[in-house]
């Protein structure tokens, strides 16, 4: 009588799970890419993705200018 090779079955099952997980991730990425292309097409050539780009909390949207840094330096000094 032939014995079952459980380790092989387990390995095959793990491979199937991994493949399914990768396909799911790929389909989600494809879906996001399609939606982004549609938004771009609907915006009449304007980049809608840049308007919806997330910003870091606490970070300025533009780099500070030299005038801003001079003003900040003067604000730190108090005359008593």
N, C-alpha and C positions, 0 to 999 in steps of 0.2 A: 504494500500500500504506500502511496506517495504522500509525503508530508507537505503541508502548505508552507510557503516561504513568506512568513509574515513581514519580515523586514523589507523585502522587495515591494510588497503591497503598500506598506507604510511609506516607502520612498516614492512610489508612484503617486500616492495620494498627496504627499507634500508637494511634488512637482506640479500636480494639477492645481492645487491651491495657489501656488506661486504664479503660475501662468494666468490663472483667472484674475488674481490681484493686479498683475501687470497690465492685463487687457483693460481692466476697469479704470486704472489710472490713466492709461493712454486715451481711452474714450472720453474721460473727463477733460483732459488737456485739449483733445480735438474739439470738443464742444465749446470750450472757452475760446479757442482760436477762431472758430466759426463765428461766435457771437461778437468777438472783437472786430472781425472783418466786416460784419454786418453793420455794426455801429459806425465804423469808419466810412462805409459806403453811404449810410444815411446822413452823415454829417456834411455832405457836399464837399468833400475834400479836406475838411478841417479835422484835425486829429482829436477825436473825442476821448481817446485813451489818456492823453496827457492831461486833460481837464479833470479826469476822474482818478488820476494817480494819487495814491495815498501819500500823505506827508508825515514826516517824523514829528512826534510830539515834542514841543520845546525847541525845535529847530526853526530858524528863520527861513522864509521862502527864498530870500535872496542874500548873497553874502554882504556883510557890512561894508560900507564905504569908508574912506579915510576920514571924512567929516564926522561920521557917526562915532568912530573910535576916539577922535579928539574931544568930542562932546562928552563921551562917557568918561574920559580921563579927567575932565574938568569937574564933572559931577561928583567924583570920588573925593575931591579935595574940598574941605570945609575950612573957612577962615573963622578963627575964634577971636 
